[in-house]
């Protein structure tokens, strides 16, 4: 049984691959560079858009494919052609490769809440909220949600698409993501450094820790596929928290003052990433997905991963 993970050396990919290896699974890790793929996985390095790279990855068959690799939001907006090449064309080719290498392989696709667009309905988001992406990234994610669903309905794959909320806390440094400030807050307070937050203290986000995200992806690989809705898509459960509350809890656990944080709201960022209304996810709940439980656990889980380096 071979599980292929794209973006295996990335923020979420490293956590997922480590869990799969610990469980004794045979893992092929695809990434552009070797630097983060956990030892024990067969590393396949190169551009996922290259046919020869895909051929090497799928040479031993494919029981499941977890597709995490992406051109993220800010980078996709700056270079829509690159986003199309990786987020659409390369992914479709990966789906075709998985179909050819396996017998109805399970596809776990990491989509994004960006498919909802902005502004979000102030009354809240649930399983019936229509998708209306505004950014290139969200639009391309939505297109490939449909591709996974279509191939599932045709009986070619077992499709499981999960829409990720904000995942905390990403490594320090450029990520190409406009929402990176959420993770930057962790790094600044952990180091006892001042931080200027680009959204207001009351800005509300949907979030879960990278640990919980990896746990949800492992669940997606083993769950009863009959628990998924007909669309084959669920929005992952997430906690709705304000940036002020997040800063206070990080400061408490890092034993620093909240005075290190000041707020200077950017209207565009606030609208896109700081105005998340109440979220309910009954389809994901029924399917067995979960969030961290409470804010203290989310922050503790995120800080633990940062400490691992």
C-alpha positions in Angstrom: 0.0 0.0 0.0 1.6 3.2 -1.2 0.5 6.7 0.0 1.8 9.6 -2.2 1.9 13.0 -0.5 2.6 16.1 -2.5 4.1 19.0 -0.7 5.6 16.4 1.7 8.4 18.8 2.9 6.0 21.6 3.6 4.4 22.9 6.8 1.5 20.5 6.9 3.2 17.8 4.7 6.0 17.2 7.2 3.5 16.6 10.1 1.4 14.3 8.0 4.2 12.2 6.6 5.7 11.8 10.1 2.4 10.4 11.4 2.0 8.0 8.4 5.6 6.7 8.8 5.1 6.2 12.6 2.0 4.1 11.7 4.2 1.9 9.4 2.8 3.2 6.1 4.7 3.2 2.9 5.0 6.8 1.9 6.3 8.6 -1.2 7.0 12.2 -0.6 6.9 14.6 -3.5 8.4 18.1 -3.2 10.5 20.6 -5.1 13.3 20.2 -2.6 14.5 17.5 -0.2 14.8 19.8 2.9 11.7 18.9 5.0 10.6 15.4 3.9 10.9 13.2 6.9 13.5 10.4 6.7 11.8 7.1 5.9 9.7 8.3 3.0 10.8 7.7 -0.6 11.6 11.3 -1.7 10.7 12.3 -5.2 12.1 15.7 -6.0 11.1 18.1 -8.7 8.2 20.0 -10.3 4.9 18.2 -9.9 4.0 19.6 -13.3 6.8 17.5 -14.9 5.7 14.1 -16.4 8.9 12.4 -15.5 8.6 13.5 -11.8 5.1 12.1 -11.7 6.2 8.9 -13.3 8.9 8.4 -10.7 6.4 9.1 -7.9 3.8 6.6 -9.1 6.1 3.8 -10.2 5.2 1.5 -7.4 1.4 2.1 -7.6 -0.9 4.3 -5.6 -3.3 3.4 -2.8 -3.9 7.0 -1.9 -2.8 10.5 -2.9 -2.8 13.4 -0.5 -2.5 16.6 -2.5 -1.1 19.5 -0.4 1.3 21.2 -2.9 0.1 24.5 -4.1 0.9 28.0 -5.2 -0.5 29.9 -2.2 -2.9 32.8 -2.2 -0.6 35.8 -2.5 1.7 34.2 -4.9 -1.2 33.0 -7.0 -2.6 36.5 -7.2 0.7 37.8 -8.3 1.2 35.1 -10.9 -2.1 33.6 -12.1 -0.3 31.7 -14.8 1.9 29.9 -12.3 -1.2 29.1 -10.2 -3.0 27.7 -13.2 0.0 25.5 -14.1 0.4 24.0 -10.6 -3.0 24.4 -8.9 -5.0 23.2 -12.0 -3.0 21.6 -14.7 -0.5 19.7 -12.6 -3.2 18.6 -10.1 -5.4 17.2 -12.9 -2.4 15.3 -14.2 -1.7 14.0 -10.7 -5.3 12.7 -10.6 -4.9 11.0 -13.9 -1.6 9.4 -12.7 -3.3 8.2 -9.5 -6.1 6.6 -11.5 -3.7 4.8 -13.8 -1.4 3.6 -10.9 -4.1 2.4 -8.5 -7.5 0.7 -8.3 -9.9 3.5 -7.4 -7.3 5.2 -5.2 -8.4 7.5 -2.4 -7.7 11.1 -3.1 -7.5 13.5 -0.2 -7.4 17.1 -1.6 -6.6 20.0 0.6 -8.8 22.8 -0.6 -9.3 26.1 1.2 -11.9 28.4 2.7 -10.8 30.8 0.0 -13.5 29.2 -2.2 -16.1 31.2 -0.3 -14.7 34.5 -1.3 -15.3 37.8 0.5 -17.2 39.4 2.0 -18.6 36.3 3.8 -22.3 36.3 4.8 -22.4 38.1 8.2 -24.9 35.6 9.5 -22.5 32.8 9.3 -21.2 30.0 7.0 -22.5 26.5 6.9 -22.7 23.5 4.5 -25.2 25.3 2.3 -23.2 28.5 1.8 -22.5 28.9 -1.9 -18.9 29.3 -3.0 -18.1 32.6 -4.7 -14.3 32.9 -4.9 -12.8 36.3 -5.7 -9.1 35.5 -5.6 -7.3 33.4 -8.2 -6.2 31.0 -5.6 -9.8 30.4 -4.3 -11.1 30.1 -7.9 -8.5 27.5 -8.8 -9.2 25.5 -5.6 -12.9 25.5 -6.4 -12.3 24.2 -9.9 -10.3 21.3 -8.6 -12.9 20.5 -6.0 -15.2 19.8 -8.9 -12.6 17.7 -10.7 -12.3 15.5 -7.6 -16.1 15.2 -7.3 -16.5 14.4 -11.0 -13.9 11.6 -11.0 -15.5 10.2 -7.8 -19.0 10.2 -9.4 -17.5 8.3 -12.4 -16.1 5.6 -10.1 -12.5 6.4 -11.0 -11.4 7.5 -7.5 -12.6 7.8 -3.9 -12.6 11.5 -3.4 -12.3 13.3 -0.1 -11.9 17.1 -0.3 -11.3 19.1 2.9 -11.4 22.9 3.0 -8.6 24.1 5.3 -9.1 27.1 7.6 -6.1 29.1 8.9 -3.5 26.6 10.0 -1.2 27.7 12.8 1.6 28.3 13.1 3.5 28.3 9.9 7.3 28.6 10.0 8.8 32.0 10.2 9.8 33.6 6.9 8.2 34.4 3.5 5.3 32.0 2.6 3.5 33.7 -0.2 0.4 33.7 1.9 -1.5 36.9 2.7 -2.7 35.4 5.9 0.9 34.8 7.2 0.4 37.4 9.9 -1.6 34.9 11.9 1.5 32.7 12.3 4.0 35.6 12.5 2.2 36.6 15.8 3.3 33.3 17.4 6.9 33.7 16.4 7.2 37.3 17.6 5.6 36.7 21.0 7.6 33.5 21.5 10.8 35.5 20.9 9.5 38.4 23.1 9.5 40.8 20.2 7.1 43.6 19.4 4.5 42.8 16.7 2.3 45.1 14.6 -0.8 43.2 13.7 -2.2 44.2 10.2 -5.8 43.6 11.3 -7.7 44.9 14.3 -7.8 43.4 17.7 -11.4 42.3 17.1 -10.7 40.7 13.7 -12.2 37.2 13.7 -10.5 34.2 12.1 -11.2 30.5 11.6 -8.2 28.5 12.8 -6.8 25.1 13.8 -3.3 23.9 14.7 -1.1 22.1 12.2 -1.2 19.1 14.6 -5.0 19.0 14.3 -4.8 19.5 10.6 -2.5 16.5 10.2 -4.8 14.5 12.4 -7.7 15.4 10.1 -5.8 14.4 7.0 -4.9 11.0 8.6 -8.6 10.6 9.4 -9.5 11.4 5.8 -7.3 8.6 4.6 -9.0 6.0 6.8 -12.6 7.1 7.2 -15.6 5.4 5.8 -16.1 7.2 2.5 -19.9 6.8 2.8 -19.8 9.5 5.5 -18.9 12.2 3.0 -21.6 14.3 1.4 -22.4 13.8 -2.3 -20.3 16.8 -3.2 -17.3 14.9 -1.6 -16.4 18.2 0.0 -16.4 19.3 3.7 -15.2 22.5 5.4 -13.0 21.4 8.3 -14.2 22.4 11.8 -12.4 25.4 13.1 -12.5 27.7 16.1 -13.6 31.3 15.5 -11.2 33.5 17.5 -10.3 37.1 17.6 -6.8 38.3 17.0 -6.9 39.9 20.4 -7.9 36.7 22.2 -5.2 34.8 20.2 -2.5 37.3 21.1 -3.5 37.1 24.8 -3.3 33.3 24.9 0.0 33.2 23.1 1.4 35.8 25.5 0.1 33.9 28.5 1.7 30.6 27.4 5.0 32.4 26.4 5.0 34.4 29.6 5.2 37.8 27.9 3.1 40.9 27.9 0.3 41.6 25.5 1.7 45.1 25.3 4.1 43.8 22.7 1.2 43.7 20.2 -0.1 46.8 18.5 -2.8 46.9 15.9 -2.8 48.8 12.6 -5.6 47.5 10.4 -5.2 47.2 6.6 -8.7 47.4 5.2 -8.2 44.8 2.4 -6.6 42.3 4.8 -9.3 42.9 7.4 -12.0 42.2 4.8 -10.4 39.1 3.4 -9.0 37.5 6.6 -10.4 39.2 9.6 -14.2 39.2 9.1 -15.0 35.5 9.4 -18.5 35.1 10.8 -19.8 32.1 12.8 -18.9 28.8 11.2 -20.9 25.5 11.5 -19.7 22.3 9.8 -22.3 19.5 10.4 -21.1 17.4 7.4 -17.5 17.4 8.6 -18.7 16.7 12.2 -20.7 13.7 11.0 -17.7 12.5 9.1 -15.5 12.5 12.2 -13.4 15.6 11.6 -12.6 17.9 14.5 -10.9 21.2 15.6 -8.5 21.6 18.6 -11.3 21.8 21.2 -10.4 25.2 22.7 -8.1 28.1 22.2 -5.6 27.1 24.9 -5.1 23.7 23.2 -4.8 25.2 19.8 -2.1 27.6 20.9 -0.3 24.9 22.9 -0.3 22.5 19.9 1.0 25.3 17.6 3.8 26.3 19.9 4.8 22.7 20.3 5.3 22.3 16.6 7.3 25.6 16.5 9.6 24.2 19.2 10.3 21.1 17.2 11.8 23.4 14.5 
